[in-house]
Amino acid sequence: MAESGSGGQGQGEKLQYFQDVTGVDDPLLAEQILDAHQWDLGAAVGTLMDKAGDGGPRADTGRGTSSDWDLPDETTGLLERGLVPTSVNPAHHGPSEVFGSQASRSNYDRYQGSPPSFEGPGEYHGLGMWIAGGVVNFGLGALGLNGSERRGDQGSSVPSGTAEAEAFLRKFEQEYGVVHPNFQRTSFMDALRLAGQQFKFLFVYLHSPEHANTPLFCERTLCSEPVVQFVNENFVAWGGDVRESEGFQMSNSLKASTYPFCAVVMGSNNQRIALLQQVEGPRTAEELMSTLQRVVEEQGSVLVASRVEEEERQLNRRLREEQDAAYQAALQADQERERLRREEAARQAREEAEAEQRKREEEEAARRAVQEAAEREAALEQRRLEKAMALGVEPEKGPDVTQVLVRMPNGERRERRFQNCTKVSAIYDYVDSLGTLEAVKYNLVTNFPRVVYGPEKRGQTLKDAGLHPHASLFVLVEDN
């Protein structure tokens, strides 16, 4: 069997629904019939019922009665959840039970276009067509598979159940006034959900205007102030006109055999409804009150248990939410601590890396400084040796010999003799050869008169420069 079908409905659900409607017990046979119609529920059921009307084999549509009965198929999409209304078995109910009043018969006629026949084989033909038209096609309309509802207005945006409830209430108040149970202006299923939310039973009233007992019951019983007050305080009330589609379906689902008809129901598990009490036929206000009071007294514990269970669920949910909130807060705190720890670790690692980098740079700078100092010292020593060799031997005193006194920056005095024809640059070579001066750039200067023997005078002889026969110079360092 395929897992899914058209319209979002599983084929398993369609198969179950088809068996519920037609009474075909053999699932393989039911599946073959649906396969032959491409799983089109309307076509499959219609063909089966047409064959039943032609005198062919007819599936048994009967069901036994139970305190739990299936939800009526309505515009809330119950067919999608596998829910179908209870069928009427002609073997268990005669024509008067299938159509409990002239109003029910006329409603059936509007579904089919002509009255059913209960004479001979035609009895089963009429019943089969009621099943095919009144149940299956209405359910397909709820799913939007047949274009529109059987009797709904295609241009209306109001759900048919709500529109019928409003029409029922409007007509009821026109006939009996505004003192009545607070009938909900919604579909049956919406009213049932509201009752569940309020932890109340649902009071159902099926209205048959054409029944002889209806006017007196409405005036003296249903609209009496004690009944109205009791129902409004203890129930959610819903009313339906049996001449309309939802009221008609409810009358068949509840197997209403006569009117006036009242019932007390409540939602049950597995999308079913529990029928707690039904009241058929005329009743006085006291009798109806007594019945309703007995239901509340005997079955009210179920609502109390439901309320306690719901409150416990709410409490558990709040506790879970609080626990989840506390867990999330603790988790966020842990995550924040972990984030701060990671940031601190990253900061420390970054600082250690930066410190290590600075240390390496400082060590490298120190190494380069030592190397440069050594290279500079070696260069100075080399220059000193070269300059010393270039000076030659110091001449003896004589008229052509110039006596030169050089005062170093540290106050040290050095003295040497030079030929007066020697150039001034020779004195620079002498100072360089001493090795006591670390400066690279310097000039020789006389104080009185102040003369700087810079690069432009280094090519002059000592005599031409005015340094003969003796001179006193000091070293003026330009930079280090």
Secondary structure as GFF3:
##gff-version 3
##sequence-region A 1 480
A	DSSP	three_ten_helix	6	8	.	.	.	ID=ss1
A	DSSP	alpha_helix	11	22	.	.	.	ID=ss2
A	DSSP	alpha_helix	27	36	.	.	.	ID=ss3
A	DSSP	alpha_helix	41	53	.	.	.	ID=ss4
A	DSSP	beta_strand	68	70	.	.	.	ID=ss5
A	DSSP	three_ten_helix	78	81	.	.	.	ID=ss6
A	DSSP	alpha_helix	95	98	.	.	.	ID=ss7
A	DSSP	alpha_helix	102	112	.	.	.	ID=ss8
A	DSSP	alpha_helix	122	130	.	.	.	ID=ss9
A	DSSP	pi_helix	131	137	.	.	.	ID=ss10
A	DSSP	alpha_helix	138	143	.	.	.	ID=ss11
A	DSSP	alpha_helix	160	176	.	.	.	ID=ss12
A	DSSP	alpha_helix	188	198	.	.	.	ID=ss13
A	DSSP	beta_strand	201	207	.	.	.	ID=ss14
A	DSSP	alpha_helix	214	216	.	.	.	ID=ss15
A	DSSP	pi_helix	217	222	.	.	.	ID=ss16
A	DSSP	alpha_helix	225	234	.	.	.	ID=ss17
A	DSSP	beta_strand	235	241	.	.	.	ID=ss18
A	DSSP	alpha_helix	245	253	.	.	.	ID=ss19
A	DSSP	beta_strand	261	267	.	.	.	ID=ss20
A	DSSP	beta_strand	272	280	.	.	.	ID=ss21
A	DSSP	alpha_helix	285	391	.	.	.	ID=ss22
A	DSSP	beta_strand	401	407	.	.	.	ID=ss23
A	DSSP	beta_strand	413	419	.	.	.	ID=ss24
A	DSSP	alpha_helix	424	434	.	.	.	ID=ss25
A	DSSP	beta_strand	442	446	.	.	.	ID=ss26
A	DSSP	beta_strand	451	453	.	.	.	ID=ss27
A	DSSP	three_ten_helix	455	457	.	.	.	ID=ss28
A	DSSP	beta_strand	470	477	.	.	.	ID=ss29
###
